[in-house]
């Protein structure tokens, strides 16, 4: 399975970016596709997730500024009103197994992208 992220870059505070991630290499659809981020010196943290049934989950502090969506094997993360503290490497992740409602942990996913850098300047 390959997950390829795109859409990262540099913006000023208050700006927007849209990240994309496409999964390929399997005939079935991920039950869950998630976004995580890792800020310098910090652990990778959950940002948002999009389930195959269309439901979504968010890190509570990002809800309202970040919007996750997906179409089959592609997921998008619309990031609005960006702040310097949003600067991080953003990772896409996918899970193909069923039967679990957990979504915040790194081991809730079995495939990862290489990440895309998002830099927000003040």
Beta strands, then each sheet from edge to edge (+ up, - down):
strand 1: 2-6
strand 2: 9-12
strand 3: 17-24
strand 4: 32-38
strand 5: 45-51
strand 6: 56-58
strand 7: 66-71
strand 8: 74-79
strand 9: 88-95
strand 10: 111-112
strand 11: 116-121
sheet 1: 1+ 3- 8+ 7-
sheet 2: 2+ 11+ 9- 4+ 5- 6+
sheet 3: 2+ 11+ 9- 10+
end
